[in-house]
């Protein structure tokens, strides 16, 4: 494995770590919203909002 291949792999690894951290943060936020009852009827309110905007 030459230097350029190692650098590409390092960049890919850094990118993977970054997006894994972003995913963890989003999942944690969703879990917190679920615990607080904020996700119970999210699909109903967004559907209602989009219908009200179109009228």
CHARMM-style PDB file with segment names, atoms N, HN, CA, C and O in Angstrom:
ATOM      1  N   UNK     1       0.852  -1.175   0.000  1.00  0.00      PROA
ATOM      2  CA  UNK     1       0.000   0.000   0.000  1.00  0.00      PROA
ATOM      3  C   UNK     1       0.898   1.238   0.000  1.00  0.00      PROA
ATOM      4  O   UNK     1       1.785   1.383   0.841  1.00  0.00      PROA
ATOM      5  N   UNK     2       0.647   2.115  -0.954  1.00  0.00      PROA
ATOM      6  HN  UNK     2      -0.074   1.997  -1.638  1.00  0.00      PROA
ATOM      7  CA  UNK     2       1.485   3.302  -1.037  1.00  0.00      PROA
ATOM      8  C   UNK     2       0.877   4.461  -0.229  1.00  0.00      PROA
ATOM      9  O   UNK     2      -0.194   4.338   0.366  1.00  0.00      PROA
ATOM     10  N   UNK     3       1.583   5.561  -0.231  1.00  0.00      PROA
ATOM     11  HN  UNK     3       2.453   5.662  -0.714  1.00  0.00      PROA
ATOM     12  CA  UNK     3       1.212   6.713   0.586  1.00  0.00      PROA
ATOM     13  C   UNK     3      -0.159   7.272   0.217  1.00  0.00      PROA
ATOM     14  O   UNK     3      -0.959   7.582   1.099  1.00  0.00      PROA
ATOM     15  N   UNK     4      -0.438   7.402  -1.090  1.00  0.00      PROA
ATOM     16  HN  UNK     4       0.212   7.150  -1.807  1.00  0.00      PROA
ATOM     17  CA  UNK     4      -1.720   7.983  -1.500  1.00  0.00      PROA
ATOM     18  C   UNK     4      -2.893   7.102  -1.076  1.00  0.00      PROA
ATOM     19  O   UNK     4      -3.941   7.621  -0.692  1.00  0.00      PROA
ATOM     20  N   UNK     5      -2.738   5.805  -1.136  1.00  0.00      PROA
ATOM     21  HN  UNK     5      -1.887   5.383  -1.447  1.00  0.00      PROA
ATOM     22  CA  UNK     5      -3.792   4.898  -0.689  1.00  0.00      PROA
ATOM     23  C   UNK     5      -4.027   5.043   0.809  1.00  0.00      PROA
ATOM     24  O   UNK     5      -5.169   5.034   1.268  1.00  0.00      PROA
ATOM     25  N   UNK     6      -2.940   5.178   1.569  1.00  0.00      PROA
ATOM     26  HN  UNK     6      -2.013   5.186   1.196  1.00  0.00      PROA
ATOM     27  CA  UNK     6      -3.079   5.373   3.015  1.00  0.00      PROA
ATOM     28  C   UNK     6      -3.796   6.677   3.331  1.00  0.00      PROA
ATOM     29  O   UNK     6      -4.624   6.727   4.241  1.00  0.00      PROA
ATOM     30  N   UNK     7      -3.484   7.726   2.590  1.00  0.00      PROA
ATOM     31  HN  UNK     7      -2.811   7.686   1.851  1.00  0.00      PROA
ATOM     32  CA  UNK     7      -4.129   9.013   2.831  1.00  0.00      PROA
ATOM     33  C   UNK     7      -5.625   8.953   2.475  1.00  0.00      PROA
ATOM     34  O   UNK     7      -6.453   9.537   3.173  1.00  0.00      PROA
ATOM     35  N   UNK     8      -5.960   8.256   1.402  1.00  0.00      PROA
ATOM     36  HN  UNK     8      -5.286   7.782   0.835  1.00  0.00      PROA
ATOM     37  CA  UNK     8      -7.369   8.093   1.044  1.00  0.00      PROA
ATOM     38  C   UNK     8      -8.111   7.316   2.131  1.00  0.00      PROA
ATOM     39  O   UNK     8      -9.229   7.670   2.503  1.00  0.00      PROA
ATOM     40  N   UNK     9      -7.487   6.266   2.630  1.00  0.00      PROA
ATOM     41  HN  UNK     9      -6.578   5.978   2.327  1.00  0.00      PROA
ATOM     42  CA  UNK     9      -8.107   5.475   3.696  1.00  0.00      PROA
ATOM     43  C   UNK     9      -8.276   6.293   4.968  1.00  0.00      PROA
ATOM     44  O   UNK     9      -9.285   6.180   5.666  1.00  0.00      PROA
ATOM     45  N   UNK    10      -7.272   7.120   5.261  1.00  0.00      PROA
ATOM     46  HN  UNK    10      -6.453   7.212   4.695  1.00  0.00      PROA
ATOM     47  CA  UNK    10      -7.363   7.964   6.455  1.00  0.00      PROA
ATOM     48  C   UNK    10      -8.509   8.959   6.312  1.00  0.00      PROA
ATOM     49  O   UNK    10      -9.268   9.176   7.256  1.00  0.00      PROA
ATOM     50  N   UNK    11      -8.633   9.565   5.132  1.00  0.00      PROA
ATOM     51  HN  UNK    11      -8.016   9.389   4.365  1.00  0.00      PROA
ATOM     52  CA  UNK    11      -9.718  10.506   4.894  1.00  0.00      PROA
ATOM     53  C   UNK    11     -11.074   9.835   5.002  1.00  0.00      PROA
ATOM     54  O   UNK    11     -12.008  10.398   5.574  1.00  0.00      PROA
ATOM     55  N   UNK    12     -11.183   8.642   4.457  1.00  0.00      PROA
ATOM     56  HN  UNK    12     -10.424   8.185   3.993  1.00  0.00      PROA
ATOM     57  CA  UNK    12     -12.437   7.883   4.538  1.00  0.00      PROA
ATOM     58  C   UNK    12     -12.762   7.547   5.984  1.00  0.00      PROA
ATOM     59  O   UNK    12     -13.916   7.653   6.401  1.00  0.00      PROA
ATOM     60  N   UNK    13     -11.756   7.144   6.754  1.00  0.00      PROA
ATOM     61  HN  UNK    13     -10.819   7.058   6.415  1.00  0.00      PROA
ATOM     62  CA  UNK    13     -11.971   6.808   8.169  1.00  0.00      PROA
ATOM     63  C   UNK    13     -12.430   8.033   8.951  1.00  0.00      PROA
ATOM     64  O   UNK    13     -13.336   7.931   9.779  1.00  0.00      PROA
ATOM     65  N   UNK    14     -11.819   9.186   8.701  1.00  0.00      PROA
ATOM     66  HN  UNK    14     -11.084   9.269   8.029  1.00  0.00      PROA
ATOM     67  CA  UNK    14     -12.224  10.411   9.386  1.00  0.00      PROA
ATOM     68  C   UNK    14     -13.658  10.780   9.026  1.00  0.00      PROA
ATOM     69  O   UNK    14     -14.434  11.200   9.884  1.00  0.00      PROA
ATOM     70  N   UNK    15     -14.001  10.620   7.753  1.00  0.00      PROA
ATOM     71  HN  UNK    15     -13.370  10.279   7.056  1.00  0.00      PROA
ATOM     72  CA  UNK    15     -15.356  10.911   7.306  1.00  0.00      PROA
ATOM     73  C   UNK    15     -16.358   9.960   7.967  1.00  0.00      PROA
ATOM     74  O   UNK    15     -17.419  10.388   8.421  1.00  0.00      PROA
ATOM     75  N   UNK    16     -16.024   8.697   8.017  1.00  0.00      PROA
ATOM     76  HN  UNK    16     -15.162   8.349   7.648  1.00  0.00      PROA
ATOM     77  CA  UNK    16     -16.897   7.704   8.653  1.00  0.00      PROA
ATOM     78  C   UNK    16     -17.111   8.018  10.130  1.00  0.00      PROA
ATOM     79  O   UNK    16     -18.227   7.902  10.637  1.00  0.00      PROA
ATOM     80  N   UNK    17     -16.045   8.414  10.817  1.00  0.00      PROA
ATOM     81  HN  UNK    17     -15.138   8.508  10.405  1.00  0.00      PROA
ATOM     82  CA  UNK    17     -16.161   8.764  12.231  1.00  0.00      PROA
ATOM     83  C   UNK    17     -17.045   9.996  12.423  1.00  0.00      PROA
ATOM     84  O   UNK    17     -17.862  10.041  13.343  1.00  0.00      PROA
ATOM     85  N   UNK    18     -16.881  10.982  11.562  1.00  0.00      PROA
ATOM     86  HN  UNK    18     -16.218  10.944  10.814  1.00  0.00      PROA
ATOM     87  CA  UNK    18     -17.684  12.202  11.648  1.00  0.00      PROA
ATOM     88  C   UNK    18     -19.169  11.881  11.498  1.00  0.00      PROA
ATOM     89  O   UNK    18     -19.988  12.315  12.309  1.00  0.00      PROA
ATOM     90  N   UNK    19     -19.511  11.126  10.465  1.00  0.00      PROA
ATOM     91  HN  UNK    19     -18.846  10.774   9.806  1.00  0.00      PROA
ATOM     92  CA  UNK    19     -20.913  10.834  10.219  1.00  0.00      PROA
ATOM     93  C   UNK    19     -21.486   9.865  11.256  1.00  0.00      PROA
ATOM     94  O   UNK    19     -22.680   9.921  11.551  1.00  0.00      PROA
ATOM     95  N   UNK    20     -20.675   8.999  11.800  1.00  0.00      PROA
ATOM     96  HN  UNK    20     -19.705   8.954  11.561  1.00  0.00      PROA
ATOM     97  CA  UNK    20     -21.145   8.121  12.875  1.00  0.00      PROA
ATOM     98  C   UNK    20     -21.507   8.950  14.106  1.00  0.00      PROA
ATOM     99  O   UNK    20     -22.506   8.670  14.769  1.00  0.00      PROA
ATOM    100  N   UNK    21     -20.711   9.957  14.411  1.00  0.00      PROA
ATOM    101  HN  UNK    21     -19.900  10.185  13.872  1.00  0.00      PROA
ATOM    102  CA  UNK    21     -21.008  10.844  15.539  1.00  0.00      PROA
ATOM    103  C   UNK    21     -22.289  11.642  15.283  1.00  0.00      PROA
ATOM    104  O   UNK    21     -23.100  11.831  16.190  1.00  0.00      PROA
ATOM    105  N   UNK    22     -22.466  12.105  14.049  1.00  0.00      PROA
ATOM    106  HN  UNK    22     -21.808  11.952  13.312  1.00  0.00      PROA
ATOM    107  CA  UNK    22     -23.692  12.820  13.700  1.00  0.00      PROA
ATOM    108  C   UNK    22     -24.911  11.913  13.869  1.00  0.00      PROA
ATOM    109  O   UNK    22     -25.936  12.334  14.405  1.00  0.00      PROA
ATOM    110  N   UNK    23     -24.793  10.680  13.413  1.00  0.00      PROA
ATOM    111  HN  UNK    23     -23.960  10.339  12.977  1.00  0.00      PROA
ATOM    112  CA  UNK    23     -25.893   9.720  13.559  1.00  0.00      PROA
ATOM    113  C   UNK    23     -26.210   9.465  15.025  1.00  0.00      PROA
ATOM    114  O   UNK    23     -27.378   9.414  15.409  1.00  0.00      PROA
ATOM    115  N   UNK    24     -25.172   9.303  15.850  1.00  0.00      PROA
ATOM    116  HN  UNK    24     -24.223   9.344  15.539  1.00  0.00      PROA
ATOM    117  CA  UNK    24     -25.394   9.074  17.282  1.00  0.00      PROA
ATOM    118  C   UNK    24     -26.130  10.241  17.921  1.00  0.00      PROA
ATOM    119  O   UNK    24     -27.028  10.041  18.738  1.00  0.00      PROA
ATOM    120  N   UNK    25     -25.753  11.455  17.552  1.00  0.00      PROA
ATOM    121  HN  UNK    25     -25.023  11.618  16.888  1.00  0.00      PROA
ATOM    122  CA  UNK    25     -26.399  12.642  18.111  1.00  0.00      PROA
ATOM    123  C   UNK    25     -27.864  12.712  17.683  1.00  0.00      PROA
ATOM    124  O   UNK    25     -28.727  13.048  18.494  1.00  0.00      PROA
ATOM    125  N   UNK    26     -28.150  12.401  16.426  1.00  0.00      PROA
ATOM    126  HN  UNK    26     -27.448  12.128  15.768  1.00  0.00      PROA
ATOM    127  CA  UNK    26     -29.533  12.426  15.958  1.00  0.00      PROA
ATOM    128  C   UNK    26     -30.372  11.350  16.628  1.00  0.00      PROA
ATOM    129  O   UNK    26     -31.519  11.598  17.002  1.00  0.00      PROA
ATOM    130  N   UNK    27     -29.814  10.168  16.779  1.00  0.00      PROA
ATOM    131  HN  UNK    27     -28.882   9.967  16.475  1.00  0.00      PROA
ATOM    132  CA  UNK    27     -30.536   9.082  17.444  1.00  0.00      PROA
ATOM    133  C   UNK    27     -30.816   9.436  18.897  1.00  0.00      PROA
ATOM    134  O   UNK    27     -31.903   9.171  19.410  1.00  0.00      PROA
ATOM    135  N   UNK    28     -29.835  10.032  19.555  1.00  0.00      PROA
ATOM    136  HN  UNK    28     -28.952  10.247  19.139  1.00  0.00      PROA
ATOM    137  CA  UNK    28     -30.037  10.449  20.949  1.00  0.00      PROA
ATOM    138  C   UNK    28     -31.131  11.504  21.039  1.00  0.00      PROA
ATOM    139  O   UNK    28     -31.960  11.462  21.948  1.00  0.00      PROA
ATOM    140  N   UNK    29     -31.138  12.449  20.103  1.00  0.00      PROA
ATOM    141  HN  UNK    29     -30.464  12.482  19.365  1.00  0.00      PROA
ATOM    142  CA  UNK    29     -32.171  13.482  20.105  1.00  0.00      PROA
ATOM    143  C   UNK    29     -33.549  12.867  19.882  1.00  0.00      PROA
ATOM    144  O   UNK    29     -34.519  13.267  20.525  1.00  0.00      PROA
ATOM    145  N   UNK    30     -33.639  11.901  18.977  1.00  0.00      PROA
ATOM    146  HN  UNK    30     -32.851  11.576  18.454  1.00  0.00      PROA
ATOM    147  CA  UNK    30     -34.917  11.222  18.751  1.00  0.00      PROA
ATOM    148  C   UNK    30     -35.382  10.467  19.984  1.00  0.00      PROA
ATOM    149  O   UNK    30     -36.567  10.485  20.319  1.00  0.00      PROA
ATOM    150  N   UNK    31     -34.452   9.804  20.660  1.00  0.00      PROA
ATOM    151  HN  UNK    31     -33.490   9.790  20.389  1.00  0.00      PROA
ATOM    152  CA  UNK    31     -34.801   9.089  21.885  1.00  0.00      PROA
ATOM    153  C   UNK    31     -35.299  10.061  22.957  1.00  0.00      PROA
ATOM    154  O   UNK    31     -36.266   9.775  23.663  1.00  0.00      PROA
ATOM    155  N   UNK    32     -34.639  11.195  23.070  1.00  0.00      PROA
ATOM    156  HN  UNK    32     -33.853  11.427  22.496  1.00  0.00      PROA
ATOM    157  CA  UNK    32     -35.078  12.201  24.044  1.00  0.00      PROA
ATOM    158  C   UNK    32     -36.462  12.730  23.703  1.00  0.00      PROA
ATOM    159  O   UNK    32     -37.296  12.914  24.590  1.00  0.00      PROA
ATOM    160  N   UNK    33     -36.709  12.974  22.421  1.00  0.00      PROA
ATOM    161  HN  UNK    33     -36.032  12.825  21.701  1.00  0.00      PROA
ATOM    162  CA  UNK    33     -38.028  13.446  22.001  1.00  0.00      PROA
ATOM    163  C   UNK    33     -39.086  12.382  22.287  1.00  0.00      PROA
ATOM    164  O   UNK    33     -40.205  12.702  22.686  1.00  0.00      PROA
ATOM    165  N   UNK    34     -38.729  11.126  22.082  1.00  0.00      PROA
ATOM    166  HN  UNK    34     -37.819  10.866  21.757  1.00  0.00      PROA
ATOM    167  CA  UNK    34     -39.668  10.037  22.343  1.00  0.00      PROA
ATOM    168  C   UNK    34     -39.983   9.944  23.836  1.00  0.00      PROA
ATOM    169  O   UNK    34     -41.135   9.741  24.217  1.00  0.00      PROA
ATOM    170  N   UNK    35     -38.964  10.092  24.676  1.00  0.00      PROA
ATOM    171  HN  UNK    35     -38.027  10.256  24.367  1.00  0.00      PROA
ATOM    172  CA  UNK    35     -39.176  10.058  26.121  1.00  0.00      PROA
ATOM    173  C   UNK    35     -40.071  11.204  26.583  1.00  0.00      PROA
ATOM    174  O   UNK    35     -40.872  11.034  27.503  1.00  0.00      PROA
ATOM    175  N   UNK    36     -39.941  12.366  25.953  1.00  0.00      PROA
ATOM    176  HN  UNK    36     -39.291  12.504  25.206  1.00  0.00      PROA
ATOM    177  CA  UNK    36     -40.720  13.539  26.327  1.00  0.00      PROA
ATOM    178  C   UNK    36     -42.102  13.559  25.680  1.00  0.00      PROA
ATOM    179  O   UNK    36     -42.869  14.498  25.897  1.00  0.00      PROA
ATOM    180  N   UNK    37     -42.425  12.550  24.899  1.00  0.00      PROA
ATOM    181  HN  UNK    37     -41.802  11.788  24.723  1.00  0.00      PROA
ATOM    182  CA  UNK    37     -43.725  12.476  24.258  1.00  0.00      PROA
ATOM    183  C   UNK    37     -43.894  13.394  23.066  1.00  0.00      PROA
ATOM    184  O   UNK    37     -45.021  13.657  22.646  1.00  0.00      PROA
ATOM    185  N   UNK    38     -42.809  13.881  22.520  1.00  0.00      PROA
ATOM    186  HN  UNK    38     -41.894  13.668  22.862  1.00  0.00      PROA
ATOM    187  CA  UNK    38     -42.879  14.810  21.396  1.00  0.00      PROA
ATOM    188  C   UNK    38     -43.043  14.096  20.054  1.00  0.00      PROA
ATOM    189  O   UNK    38     -43.320  14.746  19.046  1.00  0.00      PROA
ATOM    190  N   UNK    39     -42.879  12.784  20.024  1.00  0.00      PROA
ATOM    191  HN  UNK    39     -42.654  12.256  20.843  1.00  0.00      PROA
ATOM    192  CA  UNK    39     -42.984  12.051  18.767  1.00  0.00      PROA
ATOM    193  C   UNK    39     -44.285  11.282  18.628  1.00  0.00      PROA
ATOM    194  O   UNK    39     -44.475  10.580  17.635  1.00  0.00      PROA
ATOM    195  N   UNK    40     -45.172  11.393  19.581  1.00  0.00      PROA
ATOM    196  HN  UNK    40     -45.018  11.963  20.388  1.00  0.00      PROA
ATOM    197  CA  UNK    40     -46.396  10.607  19.573  1.00  0.00      PROA
ATOM    198  C   UNK    40     -47.225  10.842  18.315  1.00  0.00      PROA
ATOM    199  O   UNK    40     -47.642   9.888  17.659  1.00  0.00      PROA
ATOM    200  N   UNK    41     -47.461  12.082  17.983  1.00  0.00      PROA
ATOM    201  HN  UNK    41     -47.122  12.858  18.516  1.00  0.00      PROA
ATOM    202  CA  UNK    41     -48.343  12.403  16.862  1.00  0.00      PROA
ATOM    203  C   UNK    41     -47.668  13.302  15.831  1.00  0.00      PROA
ATOM    204  O   UNK    41     -48.334  14.137  15.219  1.00  0.00      PROA
ATOM    205  N   UNK    42     -46.389  13.153  15.631  1.00  0.00      PROA
ATOM    206  HN  UNK    42     -45.847  12.475  16.129  1.00  0.00      PROA
ATOM    207  CA  UNK    42     -45.662  14.041  14.726  1.00  0.00      PROA
ATOM    208  C   UNK    42     -46.190  13.942  13.306  1.00  0.00      PROA
ATOM    209  O   UNK    42     -46.242  14.951  12.603  1.00  0.00      PROA
ATOM    210  N   UNK    43     -46.583  12.756  12.865  1.00  0.00      PROA
ATOM    211  HN  UNK    43     -46.541  11.936  13.436  1.00  0.00      PROA
ATOM    212  CA  UNK    43     -47.050  12.587  11.496  1.00  0.00      PROA
ATOM    213  C   UNK    43     -48.418  13.243  11.279  1.00  0.00      PROA
ATOM    214  O   UNK    43     -48.722  13.693  10.174  1.00  0.00      PROA
ATOM    215  N   UNK    44     -49.222  13.297  12.306  1.00  0.00      PROA
ATOM    216  HN  UNK    44     -48.975  12.932  13.203  1.00  0.00      PROA
ATOM    217  CA  UNK    44     -50.544  13.911  12.179  1.00  0.00      PROA
ATOM    218  C   UNK    44     -50.435  15.423  12.092  1.00  0.00      PROA
ATOM    219  O   UNK    44     -51.123  16.048  11.285  1.00  0.00      PROA
ATOM    220  N   UNK    45     -49.580  16.015  12.912  1.00  0.00      PROA
ATOM    221  HN  UNK    45     -49.021  15.507  13.567  1.00  0.00      PROA
ATOM    222  CA  UNK    45     -49.465  17.472  12.917  1.00  0.00      PROA
ATOM    223  C   UNK    45     -48.830  17.973  11.628  1.00  0.00      PROA
ATOM    224  O   UNK    45     -49.245  19.012  11.115  1.00  0.00      PROA
ATOM    225  N   UNK    46     -47.841  17.274  11.088  1.00  0.00      PROA
ATOM    226  HN  UNK    46     -47.504  16.430  11.505  1.00  0.00      PROA
ATOM    227  CA  UNK    46     -47.207  17.738   9.857  1.00  0.00      PROA
ATOM    228  C   UNK    46     -48.157  17.577   8.673  1.00  0.00      PROA
ATOM    229  O   UNK    46     -48.139  18.401   7.760  1.00  0.00      PROA
ATOM    230  N   UNK    47     -48.983  16.537   8.670  1.00  0.00      PROA
ATOM    231  HN  UNK    47     -48.997  15.867   9.413  1.00  0.00      PROA
ATOM    232  CA  UNK    47     -49.967  16.346   7.608  1.00  0.00      PROA
ATOM    233  C   UNK    47     -51.013  17.449   7.665  1.00  0.00      PROA
ATOM    234  O   UNK    47     -51.404  18.002   6.638  1.00  0.00      PROA
ATOM    235  N   UNK    48     -51.458  17.759   8.866  1.00  0.00      PROA
ATOM    236  HN  UNK    48     -51.141  17.310   9.701  1.00  0.00      PROA
ATOM    237  CA  UNK    48     -52.449  18.824   9.058  1.00  0.00      PROA
ATOM    238  C   UNK    48     -51.873  20.178   8.633  1.00  0.00      PROA
ATOM    239  O   UNK    48     -52.558  20.967   7.982  1.00  0.00      PROA
ATOM    240  N   UNK    49     -50.638  20.441   8.994  1.00  0.00      PROA
ATOM    241  HN  UNK    49     -50.082  19.799   9.523  1.00  0.00      PROA
ATOM    242  CA  UNK    49     -49.992  21.707   8.637  1.00  0.00      PROA
ATOM    243  C   UNK    49     -49.873  21.856   7.134  1.00  0.00      PROA
ATOM    244  O   UNK    49     -50.122  22.938   6.603  1.00  0.00      PROA
ATOM    245  N   UNK    50     -49.495  20.790   6.431  1.00  0.00      PROA
ATOM    246  HN  UNK    50     -49.293  19.911   6.862  1.00  0.00      PROA
ATOM    247  CA  UNK    50     -49.324  20.892   4.981  1.00  0.00      PROA
ATOM    248  C   UNK    50     -50.669  21.075   4.285  1.00  0.00      PROA
ATOM    249  O   UNK    50     -50.742  21.747   3.256  1.00  0.00      PROA
ATOM    250  N   UNK    51     -51.738  20.484   4.831  1.00  0.00      PROA
ATOM    251  HN  UNK    51     -51.678  19.938   5.667  1.00  0.00      PROA
ATOM    252  CA  UNK    51     -53.070  20.682   4.251  1.00  0.00      PROA
ATOM    253  C   UNK    51     -53.538  22.118   4.471  1.00  0.00      PROA
ATOM    254  O   UNK    51     -54.152  22.709   3.582  1.00  0.00      PROA
ATOM    255  N   UNK    52     -53.261  22.677   5.624  1.00  0.00      PROA
ATOM    256  HN  UNK    52     -52.762  22.197   6.346  1.00  0.00      PROA
ATOM    257  CA  UNK    52     -53.686  24.042   5.929  1.00  0.00      PROA
ATOM    258  C   UNK    52     -52.933  25.039   5.040  1.00  0.00      PROA
ATOM    259  O   UNK    52     -53.506  26.048   4.630  1.00  0.00      PROA
ATOM    260  N   UNK    53     -51.680  24.774   4.742  1.00  0.00      PROA
ATOM    261  HN  UNK    53     -51.215  23.954   5.075  1.00  0.00      PROA
ATOM    262  CA  UNK    53     -50.895  25.679   3.899  1.00  0.00      PROA
ATOM    263  C   UNK    53     -51.382  25.659   2.453  1.00  0.00      PROA
ATOM    264  O   UNK    53     -51.344  26.681   1.768  1.00  0.00      PROA
ATOM    265  N   UNK    54     -51.839  24.493   1.989  1.00  0.00      PROA
ATOM    266  HN  UNK    54     -51.869  23.663   2.546  1.00  0.00      PROA
ATOM    267  CA  UNK    54     -52.257  24.380   0.592  1.00  0.00      PROA
ATOM    268  C   UNK    54     -53.612  25.036   0.336  1.00  0.00      PROA
ATOM    269  O   UNK    54     -53.957  25.304  -0.815  1.00  0.00      PROA
ATOM    270  N   UNK    55     -54.380  25.297   1.386  1.00  0.00      PROA
ATOM    271  HN  UNK    55     -54.100  25.079   2.321  1.00  0.00      PROA
ATOM    272  CA  UNK    55     -55.716  25.897   1.194  1.00  0.00      PROA
ATOM    273  C   UNK    55     -55.674  27.369   1.166  1.00  0.00      PROA
ATOM    274  OT1 UNK    55     -56.712  28.014   1.013  1.00  0.00      PROA
TER     275      UNK     55
END
